[in-house]
């Protein structure tokens, strides 16, 4: 829980850091500089740990291309451009749409994926939430443009995530991330050079912008990704996806406290629709996670086996009570009285 809260704090406050840097730095160049710093950090970690770093298969190169070109290059170009039109809180809220738009995109790429009725309703609610946020300012100019760019950023990240799920190469995840950040930084620099509004001669570097850049590169990217992967291993993707809805709350609070930003009623209502949409898209996984906490699901009381211990619903017997490899006969539940079956058992317990 501490790591989860820390991740939400780090990623939520990163939107305020972006807002500070955008006051003087061009958006795409700012994103490129962020990943220059992050790539150097990740390369240093890979070398310090002695991890393999050379791509050895076409799958490794594809993973790097998708990570650098889509997850970092396209996603963060749209993110930084979009946030130049809206507040940090609005940006974080629109990006929380990512887990909702991922399932329908997965249908086209992952053949085993299925889109159920609650997910369809959830997608509709999420899209409605984005429309409400886009029109919260009273017009489709300004904030509407920013929301559209941020929506594109969320969709781009979802596409990259779905494609990455199909790519299982030989490189460690840290090495892939280091390569992807380097490739993404180069792509962002190229996009910045081609953008007519981004000129280095018109750029003013302030101490606040440097501090924001350092925070984004080292803390939000380096530290945030480290915490993310630790949590991914410990609690799984479903529970970790809830951080997408803690981040906007943190972003709104930090934006209010540090930058004096305000969220409109329309923006809050749009976030509520997106949150409901996420719950419907993940209703099965969320129920499987929450049911044991609230006491639902199959249970086997310990008094059925004297001396046994119950851990998370699993019954463990002392070694002296474990039957040997010989067969034993038990009644079949629900069958005729006296009917029995033979169970070959060399151990008992440990199964749900």
ABEGO torsion letter per residue (X at the ends): XAAAAAAAAAAAAAAAAAAAAAAABBAAAAAAAAAAAAAAAAAAAAAAAGBBABBABAAAAAAAAAAAAAAAAAAAAAAAAAAAABBAAAAAAAAAAAAAAAAAAAAAABAABBBBAAAAAAAAAAAAAAAAAAAAAGBABGAAAAAAAAAAAAAAAAAAAAAAAABBBABBAAAAAAAAAAAAAAAAAAAAAABAABBAAABBBBAAAAAAAAAAAAAAAAAAAAAAAAAAAAAEAAAAAAAAAAAAAAAAAAAAAAAGBBBBAAAAAAAAAAAAAAAAAAAAAAAAAAAAAAGBEBBBBAAABBGBBBBGGBBBBBAAABBBABBBBBBBBGBBBGBBBBBBBABBEGBX
